[in-house]
Amino acid sequence: MTDLLTILLYIQIGLCAACLYRIIRGPTIPDRMVGIDIFGILVVGICAIISIQTEKSFILDIGIAWIILSFTGTITLAKYLSGKKLSE
């Protein structure tokens, strides 16, 4: 079981590298935002795998906080790109 989780962890890290490439080289701002969203999802997956391997549940709390911040950032950027104020 541990070997499978280690392989999955390395796959997740490799996918994070691909997302970082999209974030840096993305031709438009929405492409970069999608890369940031996917990166956040992958980080939560990494937190889940590490939490299972180490049997420490507080790592899942870090993942949950990360995804809440990612969601808030996505909503904020979508409002900004649509030309609306944040208070609307």
PyMOL Python script that loads the backbone (N, CA, C, O; Angstrom):
from pymol import cmd

cmd.read_pdbstr("""\
ATOM      1  N   MET A   1       0.825  -1.197   0.000  1.00  0.00           N
ATOM      2  CA  MET A   1       0.000   0.000   0.000  1.00  0.00           C
ATOM      3  C   MET A   1       0.868   1.259   0.000  1.00  0.00           C
ATOM      4  O   MET A   1       0.560   2.240  -0.677  1.00  0.00           O
ATOM      5  N   THR A   2       1.951   1.217   0.765  1.00  0.00           N
ATOM      6  CA  THR A   2       2.814   2.387   0.863  1.00  0.00           C
ATOM      7  C   THR A   2       3.509   2.669  -0.461  1.00  0.00           C
ATOM      8  O   THR A   2       3.708   3.828  -0.823  1.00  0.00           O
ATOM      9  N   ASP A   3       3.882   1.608  -1.192  1.00  0.00           N
ATOM     10  CA  ASP A   3       4.535   1.812  -2.480  1.00  0.00           C
ATOM     11  C   ASP A   3       3.585   2.480  -3.472  1.00  0.00           C
ATOM     12  O   ASP A   3       3.994   3.358  -4.231  1.00  0.00           O
ATOM     13  N   LEU A   4       2.336   2.072  -3.466  1.00  0.00           N
ATOM     14  CA  LEU A   4       1.347   2.665  -4.353  1.00  0.00           C
ATOM     15  C   LEU A   4       1.137   4.141  -4.016  1.00  0.00           C
ATOM     16  O   LEU A   4       1.050   4.975  -4.917  1.00  0.00           O
ATOM     17  N   LEU A   5       1.056   4.466  -2.733  1.00  0.00           N
ATOM     18  CA  LEU A   5       0.881   5.854  -2.331  1.00  0.00           C
ATOM     19  C   LEU A   5       2.090   6.702  -2.706  1.00  0.00           C
ATOM     20  O   LEU A   5       1.942   7.866  -3.076  1.00  0.00           O
ATOM     21  N   THR A   6       3.283   6.123  -2.612  1.00  0.00           N
ATOM     22  CA  THR A   6       4.493   6.844  -3.003  1.00  0.00           C
ATOM     23  C   THR A   6       4.496   7.121  -4.499  1.00  0.00           C
ATOM     24  O   THR A   6       4.876   8.210  -4.930  1.00  0.00           O
ATOM     25  N   ILE A   7       4.076   6.146  -5.289  1.00  0.00           N
ATOM     26  CA  ILE A   7       3.992   6.340  -6.739  1.00  0.00           C
ATOM     27  C   ILE A   7       2.964   7.426  -7.060  1.00  0.00           C
ATOM     28  O   ILE A   7       3.212   8.291  -7.899  1.00  0.00           O
ATOM     29  N   LEU A   8       1.816   7.378  -6.395  1.00  0.00           N
ATOM     30  CA  LEU A   8       0.794   8.400  -6.609  1.00  0.00           C
ATOM     31  C   LEU A   8       1.288   9.784  -6.209  1.00  0.00           C
ATOM     32  O   LEU A   8       0.959  10.778  -6.855  1.00  0.00           O
ATOM     33  N   LEU A   9       2.079   9.845  -5.144  1.00  0.00           N
ATOM     34  CA  LEU A   9       2.636  11.123  -4.708  1.00  0.00           C
ATOM     35  C   LEU A   9       3.571  11.695  -5.769  1.00  0.00           C
ATOM     36  O   LEU A   9       3.519  12.890  -6.059  1.00  0.00           O
ATOM     37  N   TYR A  10       4.418  10.859  -6.345  1.00  0.00           N
ATOM     38  CA  TYR A  10       5.328  11.323  -7.397  1.00  0.00           C
ATOM     39  C   TYR A  10       4.564  11.757  -8.646  1.00  0.00           C
ATOM     40  O   TYR A  10       4.948  12.723  -9.306  1.00  0.00           O
ATOM     41  N   ILE A  11       3.495  11.052  -8.970  1.00  0.00           N
ATOM     42  CA  ILE A  11       2.669  11.453 -10.119  1.00  0.00           C
ATOM     43  C   ILE A  11       2.043  12.824  -9.859  1.00  0.00           C
ATOM     44  O   ILE A  11       2.028  13.682 -10.741  1.00  0.00           O
ATOM     45  N   GLN A  12       1.531  13.021  -8.651  1.00  0.00           N
ATOM     46  CA  GLN A  12       0.926  14.309  -8.302  1.00  0.00           C
ATOM     47  C   GLN A  12       1.955  15.442  -8.390  1.00  0.00           C
ATOM     48  O   GLN A  12       1.640  16.529  -8.875  1.00  0.00           O
ATOM     49  N   ILE A  13       3.170  15.192  -7.927  1.00  0.00           N
ATOM     50  CA  ILE A  13       4.214  16.215  -7.985  1.00  0.00           C
ATOM     51  C   ILE A  13       4.573  16.521  -9.437  1.00  0.00           C
ATOM     52  O   ILE A  13       4.805  17.678  -9.785  1.00  0.00           O
ATOM     53  N   GLY A  14       4.621  15.500 -10.280  1.00  0.00           N
ATOM     54  CA  GLY A  14       4.882  15.724 -11.698  1.00  0.00           C
ATOM     55  C   GLY A  14       3.788  16.545 -12.356  1.00  0.00           C
ATOM     56  O   GLY A  14       4.067  17.415 -13.180  1.00  0.00           O
ATOM     57  N   LEU A  15       2.553  16.271 -11.995  1.00  0.00           N
ATOM     58  CA  LEU A  15       1.442  17.049 -12.535  1.00  0.00           C
ATOM     59  C   LEU A  15       1.467  18.490 -12.026  1.00  0.00           C
ATOM     60  O   LEU A  15       1.060  19.408 -12.738  1.00  0.00           O
ATOM     61  N   CYS A  16       1.941  18.687 -10.807  1.00  0.00           N
ATOM     62  CA  CYS A  16       2.099  20.046 -10.290  1.00  0.00           C
ATOM     63  C   CYS A  16       3.128  20.814 -11.112  1.00  0.00           C
ATOM     64  O   CYS A  16       2.959  22.006 -11.370  1.00  0.00           O
ATOM     65  N   ALA A  17       4.188  20.136 -11.520  1.00  0.00           N
ATOM     66  CA  ALA A  17       5.196  20.782 -12.364  1.00  0.00           C
ATOM     67  C   ALA A  17       4.587  21.199 -13.700  1.00  0.00           C
ATOM     68  O   ALA A  17       4.895  22.275 -14.212  1.00  0.00           O
ATOM     69  N   ALA A  18       3.729  20.358 -14.265  1.00  0.00           N
ATOM     70  CA  ALA A  18       3.062  20.708 -15.520  1.00  0.00           C
ATOM     71  C   ALA A  18       2.140  21.916 -15.325  1.00  0.00           C
ATOM     72  O   ALA A  18       2.053  22.781 -16.197  1.00  0.00           O
ATOM     73  N   CYS A  19       1.461  21.972 -14.192  1.00  0.00           N
ATOM     74  CA  CYS A  19       0.597  23.122 -13.915  1.00  0.00           C
ATOM     75  C   CYS A  19       1.413  24.395 -13.717  1.00  0.00           C
ATOM     76  O   CYS A  19       0.996  25.470 -14.147  1.00  0.00           O
ATOM     77  N   LEU A  20       2.562  24.283 -13.077  1.00  0.00           N
ATOM     78  CA  LEU A  20       3.418  25.449 -12.917  1.00  0.00           C
ATOM     79  C   LEU A  20       3.885  25.976 -14.266  1.00  0.00           C
ATOM     80  O   LEU A  20       4.005  27.185 -14.459  1.00  0.00           O
ATOM     81  N   TYR A  21       4.146  25.072 -15.190  1.00  0.00           N
ATOM     82  CA  TYR A  21       4.514  25.492 -16.541  1.00  0.00           C
ATOM     83  C   TYR A  21       3.366  26.285 -17.172  1.00  0.00           C
ATOM     84  O   TYR A  21       3.601  27.319 -17.797  1.00  0.00           O
ATOM     85  N   ARG A  22       2.132  25.809 -17.013  1.00  0.00           N
ATOM     86  CA  ARG A  22       0.971  26.507 -17.575  1.00  0.00           C
ATOM     87  C   ARG A  22       0.764  27.855 -16.892  1.00  0.00           C
ATOM     88  O   ARG A  22       0.367  28.823 -17.540  1.00  0.00           O
ATOM     89  N   ILE A  23       1.030  27.926 -15.596  1.00  0.00           N
ATOM     90  CA  ILE A  23       0.864  29.184 -14.873  1.00  0.00           C
ATOM     91  C   ILE A  23       1.885  30.211 -15.358  1.00  0.00           C
ATOM     92  O   ILE A  23       1.552  31.385 -15.523  1.00  0.00           O
ATOM     93  N   ILE A  24       3.104  29.785 -15.582  1.00  0.00           N
ATOM     94  CA  ILE A  24       4.157  30.708 -16.006  1.00  0.00           C
ATOM     95  C   ILE A  24       4.028  31.077 -17.476  1.00  0.00           C
ATOM     96  O   ILE A  24       4.185  32.245 -17.831  1.00  0.00           O
ATOM     97  N   ARG A  25       3.749  30.113 -18.329  1.00  0.00           N
ATOM     98  CA  ARG A  25       3.755  30.328 -19.770  1.00  0.00           C
ATOM     99  C   ARG A  25       2.372  30.513 -20.384  1.00  0.00           C
ATOM    100  O   ARG A  25       2.255  30.651 -21.602  1.00  0.00           O
ATOM    101  N   GLY A  26       1.332  30.518 -19.569  1.00  0.00           N
ATOM    102  CA  GLY A  26      -0.026  30.629 -20.100  1.00  0.00           C
ATOM    103  C   GLY A  26      -0.202  31.858 -20.970  1.00  0.00           C
ATOM    104  O   GLY A  26       0.213  32.949 -20.578  1.00  0.00           O
ATOM    105  N   PRO A  27      -0.805  31.714 -22.135  1.00  0.00           N
ATOM    106  CA  PRO A  27      -0.913  32.870 -23.013  1.00  0.00           C
ATOM    107  C   PRO A  27      -1.887  33.945 -22.512  1.00  0.00           C
ATOM    108  O   PRO A  27      -1.713  35.126 -22.816  1.00  0.00           O
ATOM    109  N   THR A  28      -2.896  33.550 -21.757  1.00  0.00           N
ATOM    110  CA  THR A  28      -3.865  34.530 -21.268  1.00  0.00           C
ATOM    111  C   THR A  28      -4.041  34.369 -19.763  1.00  0.00           C
ATOM    112  O   THR A  28      -3.631  33.366 -19.177  1.00  0.00           O
ATOM    113  N   ILE A  29      -4.653  35.368 -19.154  1.00  0.00           N
ATOM    114  CA  ILE A  29      -4.897  35.324 -17.709  1.00  0.00           C
ATOM    115  C   ILE A  29      -5.854  34.186 -17.331  1.00  0.00           C
ATOM    116  O   ILE A  29      -5.604  33.505 -16.336  1.00  0.00           O
ATOM    117  N   PRO A  30      -6.947  33.951 -18.088  1.00  0.00           N
ATOM    118  CA  PRO A  30      -7.805  32.812 -17.725  1.00  0.00           C
ATOM    119  C   PRO A  30      -7.075  31.461 -17.800  1.00  0.00           C
ATOM    120  O   PRO A  30      -7.345  30.573 -16.992  1.00  0.00           O
ATOM    121  N   ASP A  31      -6.152  31.299 -18.764  1.00  0.00           N
ATOM    122  CA  ASP A  31      -5.372  30.055 -18.814  1.00  0.00           C
ATOM    123  C   ASP A  31      -4.529  29.891 -17.559  1.00  0.00           C
ATOM    124  O   ASP A  31      -4.417  28.795 -17.011  1.00  0.00           O
ATOM    125  N   ARG A  32      -3.946  30.977 -17.119  1.00  0.00           N
ATOM    126  CA  ARG A  32      -3.143  30.913 -15.896  1.00  0.00           C
ATOM    127  C   ARG A  32      -4.012  30.622 -14.681  1.00  0.00           C
ATOM    128  O   ARG A  32      -3.592  29.900 -13.777  1.00  0.00           O
ATOM    129  N   MET A  33      -5.211  31.175 -14.651  1.00  0.00           N
ATOM    130  CA  MET A  33      -6.107  30.929 -13.515  1.00  0.00           C
ATOM    131  C   MET A  33      -6.551  29.469 -13.463  1.00  0.00           C
ATOM    132  O   MET A  33      -6.655  28.882 -12.386  1.00  0.00           O
ATOM    133  N   VAL A  34      -6.807  28.895 -14.619  1.00  0.00           N
ATOM    134  CA  VAL A  34      -7.156  27.473 -14.654  1.00  0.00           C
ATOM    135  C   VAL A  34      -5.985  26.639 -14.137  1.00  0.00           C
ATOM    136  O   VAL A  34      -6.182  25.667 -13.408  1.00  0.00           O
ATOM    137  N   GLY A  35      -4.777  27.020 -14.516  1.00  0.00           N
ATOM    138  CA  GLY A  35      -3.588  26.329 -14.013  1.00  0.00           C
ATOM    139  C   GLY A  35      -3.469  26.437 -12.504  1.00  0.00           C
ATOM    140  O   GLY A  35      -3.098  25.471 -11.836  1.00  0.00           O
ATOM    141  N   ILE A  36      -3.782  27.609 -11.965  1.00  0.00           N
ATOM    142  CA  ILE A  36      -3.732  27.793 -10.511  1.00  0.00           C
ATOM    143  C   ILE A  36      -4.798  26.946  -9.825  1.00  0.00           C
ATOM    144  O   ILE A  36      -4.539  26.367  -8.770  1.00  0.00           O
ATOM    145  N   ASP A  37      -5.986  26.867 -10.405  1.00  0.00           N
ATOM    146  CA  ASP A  37      -7.052  26.039  -9.828  1.00  0.00           C
ATOM    147  C   ASP A  37      -6.661  24.564  -9.808  1.00  0.00           C
ATOM    148  O   ASP A  37      -6.831  23.877  -8.801  1.00  0.00           O
ATOM    149  N   ILE A  38      -6.141  24.093 -10.924  1.00  0.00           N
ATOM    150  CA  ILE A  38      -5.734  22.687 -10.991  1.00  0.00           C
ATOM    151  C   ILE A  38      -4.582  22.425 -10.027  1.00  0.00           C
ATOM    152  O   ILE A  38      -4.530  21.373  -9.391  1.00  0.00           O
ATOM    153  N   PHE A  39      -3.660  23.381  -9.918  1.00  0.00           N
ATOM    154  CA  PHE A  39      -2.553  23.246  -8.974  1.00  0.00           C
ATOM    155  C   PHE A  39      -3.084  23.107  -7.547  1.00  0.00           C
ATOM    156  O   PHE A  39      -2.584  22.292  -6.772  1.00  0.00           O
ATOM    157  N   GLY A  40      -4.105  23.909  -7.200  1.00  0.00           N
ATOM    158  CA  GLY A  40      -4.697  23.817  -5.867  1.00  0.00           C
ATOM    159  C   GLY A  40      -5.330  22.462  -5.607  1.00  0.00           C
ATOM    160  O   GLY A  40      -5.209  21.912  -4.512  1.00  0.00           O
ATOM    161  N   ILE A  41      -5.998  21.928  -6.608  1.00  0.00           N
ATOM    162  CA  ILE A  41      -6.605  20.601  -6.463  1.00  0.00           C
ATOM    163  C   ILE A  41      -5.532  19.535  -6.265  1.00  0.00           C
ATOM    164  O   ILE A  41      -5.695  18.629  -5.448  1.00  0.00           O
ATOM    165  N   LEU A  42      -4.440  19.646  -7.009  1.00  0.00           N
ATOM    166  CA  LEU A  42      -3.350  18.684  -6.867  1.00  0.00           C
ATOM    167  C   LEU A  42      -2.683  18.792  -5.502  1.00  0.00           C
ATOM    168  O   LEU A  42      -2.285  17.778  -4.929  1.00  0.00           O
ATOM    169  N   VAL A  43      -2.555  20.009  -4.970  1.00  0.00           N
ATOM    170  CA  VAL A  43      -1.967  20.175  -3.638  1.00  0.00           C
ATOM    171  C   VAL A  43      -2.847  19.517  -2.580  1.00  0.00           C
ATOM    172  O   VAL A  43      -2.335  18.915  -1.636  1.00  0.00           O
ATOM    173  N   VAL A  44      -4.146  19.625  -2.728  1.00  0.00           N
ATOM    174  CA  VAL A  44      -5.049  18.957  -1.784  1.00  0.00           C
ATOM    175  C   VAL A  44      -4.873  17.440  -1.887  1.00  0.00           C
ATOM    176  O   VAL A  44      -4.889  16.743  -0.872  1.00  0.00           O
ATOM    177  N   GLY A  45      -4.708  16.931  -3.105  1.00  0.00           N
ATOM    178  CA  GLY A  45      -4.439  15.495  -3.276  1.00  0.00           C
ATOM    179  C   GLY A  45      -3.139  15.080  -2.624  1.00  0.00           C
ATOM    180  O   GLY A  45      -3.061  14.019  -2.004  1.00  0.00           O
ATOM    181  N   ILE A  46      -2.108  15.917  -2.760  1.00  0.00           N
ATOM    182  CA  ILE A  46      -0.826  15.623  -2.114  1.00  0.00           C
ATOM    183  C   ILE A  46      -0.982  15.625  -0.603  1.00  0.00           C
ATOM    184  O   ILE A  46      -0.435  14.761   0.081  1.00  0.00           O
ATOM    185  N   CYS A  47      -1.729  16.595  -0.077  1.00  0.00           N
ATOM    186  CA  CYS A  47      -1.977  16.629   1.368  1.00  0.00           C
ATOM    187  C   CYS A  47      -2.705  15.371   1.836  1.00  0.00           C
ATOM    188  O   CYS A  47      -2.399  14.834   2.901  1.00  0.00           O
ATOM    189  N   ALA A  48      -3.663  14.905   1.047  1.00  0.00           N
ATOM    190  CA  ALA A  48      -4.401  13.688   1.418  1.00  0.00           C
ATOM    191  C   ALA A  48      -3.476  12.472   1.428  1.00  0.00           C
ATOM    192  O   ALA A  48      -3.544  11.646   2.338  1.00  0.00           O
ATOM    193  N   ILE A  49      -2.619  12.362   0.424  1.00  0.00           N
ATOM    194  CA  ILE A  49      -1.703  11.219   0.363  1.00  0.00           C
ATOM    195  C   ILE A  49      -0.720  11.253   1.531  1.00  0.00           C
ATOM    196  O   ILE A  49      -0.467  10.227   2.164  1.00  0.00           O
ATOM    197  N   ILE A  50      -0.169  12.429   1.814  1.00  0.00           N
ATOM    198  CA  ILE A  50       0.770  12.540   2.936  1.00  0.00           C
ATOM    199  C   ILE A  50       0.059  12.268   4.254  1.00  0.00           C
ATOM    200  O   ILE A  50       0.641  11.668   5.157  1.00  0.00           O
ATOM    201  N   SER A  51      -1.187  12.701   4.375  1.00  0.00           N
ATOM    202  CA  SER A  51      -1.953  12.448   5.590  1.00  0.00           C
ATOM    203  C   SER A  51      -2.180  10.952   5.805  1.00  0.00           C
ATOM    204  O   SER A  51      -2.112  10.459   6.931  1.00  0.00           O
ATOM    205  N   ILE A  52      -2.448  10.242   4.722  1.00  0.00           N
ATOM    206  CA  ILE A  52      -2.639   8.793   4.829  1.00  0.00           C
ATOM    207  C   ILE A  52      -1.333   8.103   5.198  1.00  0.00           C
ATOM    208  O   ILE A  52      -1.319   7.199   6.033  1.00  0.00           O
ATOM    209  N   GLN A  53      -0.230   8.532   4.575  1.00  0.00           N
ATOM    210  CA  GLN A  53       1.055   7.892   4.835  1.00  0.00           C
ATOM    211  C   GLN A  53       1.539   8.134   6.262  1.00  0.00           C
ATOM    212  O   GLN A  53       2.055   7.220   6.906  1.00  0.00           O
ATOM    213  N   THR A  54       1.376   9.356   6.758  1.00  0.00           N
ATOM    214  CA  THR A  54       1.889   9.676   8.085  1.00  0.00           C
ATOM    215  C   THR A  54       0.867   9.479   9.205  1.00  0.00           C
ATOM    216  O   THR A  54       1.209   9.547  10.385  1.00  0.00           O
ATOM    217  N   GLU A  55      -0.394   9.235   8.825  1.00  0.00           N
ATOM    218  CA  GLU A  55      -1.487   9.056   9.782  1.00  0.00           C
ATOM    219  C   GLU A  55      -1.673  10.279  10.676  1.00  0.00           C
ATOM    220  O   GLU A  55      -1.986  10.152  11.860  1.00  0.00           O
ATOM    221  N   LYS A  56      -1.478  11.465  10.096  1.00  0.00           N
ATOM    222  CA  LYS A  56      -1.689  12.718  10.834  1.00  0.00           C
ATOM    223  C   LYS A  56      -2.792  13.491  10.126  1.00  0.00           C
ATOM    224  O   LYS A  56      -2.654  13.872   8.964  1.00  0.00           O
ATOM    225  N   SER A  57      -3.883  13.714  10.840  1.00  0.00           N
ATOM    226  CA  SER A  57      -5.065  14.300  10.211  1.00  0.00           C
ATOM    227  C   SER A  57      -4.985  15.808  10.041  1.00  0.00           C
ATOM    228  O   SER A  57      -5.762  16.376   9.273  1.00  0.00           O
ATOM    229  N   PHE A  58      -4.065  16.478  10.739  1.00  0.00           N
ATOM    230  CA  PHE A  58      -4.012  17.929  10.621  1.00  0.00           C
ATOM    231  C   PHE A  58      -3.545  18.365   9.226  1.00  0.00           C
ATOM    232  O   PHE A  58      -3.762  19.514   8.840  1.00  0.00           O
ATOM    233  N   ILE A  59      -2.921  17.484   8.481  1.00  0.00           N
ATOM    234  CA  ILE A  59      -2.478  17.811   7.135  1.00  0.00           C
ATOM    235  C   ILE A  59      -3.691  17.994   6.223  1.00  0.00           C
ATOM    236  O   ILE A  59      -3.642  18.788   5.283  1.00  0.00           O
ATOM    237  N   LEU A  60      -4.756  17.283   6.485  1.00  0.00           N
ATOM    238  CA  LEU A  60      -5.993  17.492   5.719  1.00  0.00           C
ATOM    239  C   LEU A  60      -6.568  18.883   5.957  1.00  0.00           C
ATOM    240  O   LEU A  60      -7.166  19.472   5.056  1.00  0.00           O
ATOM    241  N   ASP A  61      -6.390  19.409   7.166  1.00  0.00           N
ATOM    242  CA  ASP A  61      -6.851  20.773   7.450  1.00  0.00           C
ATOM    243  C   ASP A  61      -6.106  21.781   6.587  1.00  0.00           C
ATOM    244  O   ASP A  61      -6.693  22.765   6.136  1.00  0.00           O
ATOM    245  N   ILE A  62      -4.833  21.549   6.357  1.00  0.00           N
ATOM    246  CA  ILE A  62      -4.048  22.421   5.483  1.00  0.00           C
ATOM    247  C   ILE A  62      -4.618  22.378   4.070  1.00  0.00           C
ATOM    248  O   ILE A  62      -4.746  23.413   3.416  1.00  0.00           O
ATOM    249  N   GLY A  63      -4.959  21.181   3.602  1.00  0.00           N
ATOM    250  CA  GLY A  63      -5.544  21.038   2.274  1.00  0.00           C
ATOM    251  C   GLY A  63      -6.887  21.732   2.154  1.00  0.00           C
ATOM    252  O   GLY A  63      -7.178  22.354   1.132  1.00  0.00           O
ATOM    253  N   ILE A  64      -7.703  21.631   3.184  1.00  0.00           N
ATOM    254  CA  ILE A  64      -9.013  22.288   3.163  1.00  0.00           C
ATOM    255  C   ILE A  64      -8.850  23.809   3.138  1.00  0.00           C
ATOM    256  O   ILE A  64      -9.555  24.500   2.402  1.00  0.00           O
ATOM    257  N   ALA A  65      -7.921  24.326   3.942  1.00  0.00           N
ATOM    258  CA  ALA A  65      -7.671  25.771   3.937  1.00  0.00           C
ATOM    259  C   ALA A  65      -7.168  26.220   2.572  1.00  0.00           C
ATOM    260  O   ALA A  65      -7.550  27.285   2.087  1.00  0.00           O
ATOM    261  N   TRP A  66      -6.308  25.408   1.949  1.00  0.00           N
ATOM    262  CA  TRP A  66      -5.774  25.753   0.626  1.00  0.00           C
ATOM    263  C   TRP A  66      -6.906  25.839  -0.400  1.00  0.00           C
ATOM    264  O   TRP A  66      -6.941  26.775  -1.198  1.00  0.00           O
ATOM    265  N   ILE A  67      -7.822  24.884  -0.388  1.00  0.00           N
ATOM    266  CA  ILE A  67      -8.877  24.867  -1.394  1.00  0.00           C
ATOM    267  C   ILE A  67      -9.866  26.012  -1.166  1.00  0.00           C
ATOM    268  O   ILE A  67     -10.421  26.538  -2.131  1.00  0.00           O
ATOM    269  N   ILE A  68     -10.097  26.407   0.084  1.00  0.00           N
ATOM    270  CA  ILE A  68     -10.973  27.552   0.354  1.00  0.00           C
ATOM    271  C   ILE A  68     -10.339  28.835  -0.177  1.00  0.00           C
ATOM    272  O   ILE A  68     -11.024  29.660  -0.782  1.00  0.00           O
ATOM    273  N   LEU A  69      -9.039  29.009   0.044  1.00  0.00           N
ATOM    274  CA  LEU A  69      -8.352  30.185  -0.479  1.00  0.00           C
ATOM    275  C   LEU A  69      -8.324  30.183  -2.003  1.00  0.00           C
ATOM    276  O   LEU A  69      -8.450  31.236  -2.628  1.00  0.00           O
ATOM    277  N   SER A  70      -8.161  29.022  -2.595  1.00  0.00           N
ATOM    278  CA  SER A  70      -8.152  28.916  -4.050  1.00  0.00           C
ATOM    279  C   SER A  70      -9.515  29.285  -4.627  1.00  0.00           C
ATOM    280  O   SER A  70      -9.593  29.996  -5.629  1.00  0.00           O
ATOM    281  N   PHE A  71     -10.568  28.816  -4.011  1.00  0.00           N
ATOM    282  CA  PHE A  71     -11.917  29.137  -4.468  1.00  0.00           C
ATOM    283  C   PHE A  71     -12.193  30.638  -4.357  1.00  0.00           C
ATOM    284  O   PHE A  71     -12.757  31.241  -5.270  1.00  0.00           O
ATOM    285  N   THR A  72     -11.795  31.228  -3.242  1.00  0.00           N
ATOM    286  CA  THR A  72     -11.988  32.661  -3.047  1.00  0.00           C
ATOM    287  C   THR A  72     -11.224  33.461  -4.097  1.00  0.00           C
ATOM    288  O   THR A  72     -11.743  34.443  -4.629  1.00  0.00           O
ATOM    289  N   GLY A  73     -10.004  33.050  -4.395  1.00  0.00           N
ATOM    290  CA  GLY A  73      -9.218  33.722  -5.425  1.00  0.00           C
ATOM    291  C   GLY A  73      -9.842  33.597  -6.800  1.00  0.00           C
ATOM    292  O   GLY A  73      -9.810  34.546  -7.583  1.00  0.00           O
ATOM    293  N   THR A  74     -10.405  32.444  -7.103  1.00  0.00           N
ATOM    294  CA  THR A  74     -11.054  32.238  -8.391  1.00  0.00           C
ATOM    295  C   THR A  74     -12.268  33.147  -8.547  1.00  0.00           C
ATOM    296  O   THR A  74     -12.458  33.764  -9.595  1.00  0.00           O
ATOM    297  N   ILE A  75     -13.075  33.224  -7.514  1.00  0.00           N
ATOM    298  CA  ILE A  75     -14.253  34.097  -7.560  1.00  0.00           C
ATOM    299  C   ILE A  75     -13.829  35.556  -7.706  1.00  0.00           C
ATOM    300  O   ILE A  75     -14.438  36.307  -8.468  1.00  0.00           O
ATOM    301  N   THR A  76     -12.803  35.953  -6.987  1.00  0.00           N
ATOM    302  CA  THR A  76     -12.321  37.328  -7.052  1.00  0.00           C
ATOM    303  C   THR A  76     -11.808  37.668  -8.444  1.00  0.00           C
ATOM    304  O   THR A  76     -12.133  38.726  -8.983  1.00  0.00           O
ATOM    305  N   LEU A  77     -11.020  36.792  -9.024  1.00  0.00           N
ATOM    306  CA  LEU A  77     -10.491  37.047 -10.366  1.00  0.00           C
ATOM    307  C   LEU A  77     -11.604  37.053 -11.403  1.00  0.00           C
ATOM    308  O   LEU A  77     -11.573  37.862 -12.331  1.00  0.00           O
ATOM    309  N   ALA A  78     -12.576  36.179 -11.268  1.00  0.00           N
ATOM    310  CA  ALA A  78     -13.690  36.155 -12.213  1.00  0.00           C
ATOM    311  C   ALA A  78     -14.481  37.466 -12.155  1.00  0.00           C
ATOM    312  O   ALA A  78     -14.889  37.991 -13.191  1.00  0.00           O
ATOM    313  N   LYS A  79     -14.695  37.986 -10.960  1.00  0.00           N
ATOM    314  CA  LYS A  79     -15.381  39.271 -10.824  1.00  0.00           C
ATOM    315  C   LYS A  79     -14.554  40.388 -11.453  1.00  0.00           C
ATOM    316  O   LYS A  79     -15.092  41.255 -12.142  1.00  0.00           O
ATOM    317  N   TYR A  80     -13.250  40.362 -11.214  1.00  0.00           N
ATOM    318  CA  TYR A  80     -12.371  41.393 -11.750  1.00  0.00           C
ATOM    319  C   TYR A  80     -12.348  41.362 -13.277  1.00  0.00           C
ATOM    320  O   TYR A  80     -12.426  42.405 -13.927  1.00  0.00           O
ATOM    321  N   LEU A  81     -12.241  40.165 -13.842  1.00  0.00           N
ATOM    322  CA  LEU A  81     -12.178  40.047 -15.291  1.00  0.00           C
ATOM    323  C   LEU A  81     -13.509  40.412 -15.962  1.00  0.00           C
ATOM    324  O   LEU A  81     -13.521  40.848 -17.113  1.00  0.00           O
ATOM    325  N   SER A  82     -14.601  40.239 -15.263  1.00  0.00           N
ATOM    326  CA  SER A  82     -15.894  40.611 -15.830  1.00  0.00           C
ATOM    327  C   SER A  82     -16.175  42.100 -15.714  1.00  0.00           C
ATOM    328  O   SER A  82     -17.167  42.585 -16.257  1.00  0.00           O
ATOM    329  N   GLY A  83     -15.308  42.837 -15.007  1.00  0.00           N
ATOM    330  CA  GLY A  83     -15.455  44.275 -14.895  1.00  0.00           C
ATOM    331  C   GLY A  83     -16.340  44.740 -13.759  1.00  0.00           C
ATOM    332  O   GLY A  83     -16.650  45.928 -13.662  1.00  0.00           O
ATOM    333  N   LYS A  84     -16.746  43.833 -12.907  1.00  0.00           N
ATOM    334  CA  LYS A  84     -17.609  44.202 -11.794  1.00  0.00           C
ATOM    335  C   LYS A  84     -16.756  44.496 -10.559  1.00  0.00           C
ATOM    336  O   LYS A  84     -15.622  44.030 -10.444  1.00  0.00           O
ATOM    337  N   LYS A  85     -17.321  45.271  -9.647  1.00  0.00           N
ATOM    338  CA  LYS A  85     -16.650  45.533  -8.392  1.00  0.00           C
ATOM    339  C   LYS A  85     -16.858  44.340  -7.459  1.00  0.00           C
ATOM    340  O   LYS A  85     -17.808  43.572  -7.618  1.00  0.00           O
ATOM    341  N   LEU A  86     -15.967  44.197  -6.496  1.00  0.00           N
ATOM    342  CA  LEU A  86     -16.071  43.058  -5.581  1.00  0.00           C
ATOM    343  C   LEU A  86     -17.290  43.148  -4.685  1.00  0.00           C
ATOM    344  O   LEU A  86     -17.745  42.126  -4.170  1.00  0.00           O
ATOM    345  N   SER A  87     -17.834  44.343  -4.481  1.00  0.00           N
ATOM    346  CA  SER A  87     -18.988  44.501  -3.609  1.00  0.00           C
ATOM    347  C   SER A  87     -20.312  44.187  -4.312  1.00  0.00           C
ATOM    348  O   SER A  87     -21.357  44.153  -3.664  1.00  0.00           O
ATOM    349  N   GLU A  88     -20.281  43.960  -5.619  1.00  0.00           N
ATOM    350  CA  GLU A  88     -21.525  43.687  -6.361  1.00  0.00           C
ATOM    351  C   GLU A  88     -21.916  42.234  -6.257  1.00  0.00           C
ATOM    352  O   GLU A  88     -22.933  41.827  -6.818  1.00  0.00           O
TER     353      GLU A  88
END
""", "prot")
cmd.dss("prot")
cmd.show_as("cartoon", "prot")
cmd.util.cbc("prot")
cmd.orient("prot")
